[in-house]
Amino acid sequence: MQLNDLNGKTTIKVAGEEVSVNASDSVKDTLKRLLEEKGIDSFTILVDGAEVASTSDLPETFADHEIEVQRYVKAG
């Protein structure tokens, strides 16, 4: 548990940058907003260390999950 968890906040990683979010926020909506703000349109989402292939497999909220978004860069 992190200290932020006590305040209803948690930290996720988006393209190597730590971002504080509310633990009760919608994962799908929040990630969509953050990725649009950062101009990232090609990415991989990891939830608890495992790659998520479909948005339907995302958890509802950030609570009790470790979430990281990695920018996907095509080789070549």
CORFENZI-V602317 format. One record per backbone hydrogen bond with DSSP energy under -1.0 kcal/mol. NH is the residue of the N-H (numbers start at 1). CO is the residue of the C=O. If there is no record, write none. Layout:
# CORFENZI-V602317
NH_CO / NH_CO
This chain:
# CORFENZI-V602317
5_2 / 6_3 / 7_4 / 8_5 / 9_4 / 10_21 / 12_19 / 13_67 / 14_17 / 15_69 / 17_14 / 19_12 / 21_10 / 23_8 / 25_22 / 27_60 / 30_26 / 31_27 / 32_28 / 33_29 / 34_30 / 35_31 / 36_32 / 37_33 / 38_34 / 40_35 / 44_70 / 46_68 / 47_50 / 48_66 / 50_47 / 52_45 / 57_54 / 58_55 / 63_23 / 65_62 / 68_46 / 69_13 / 70_44 / 72_42
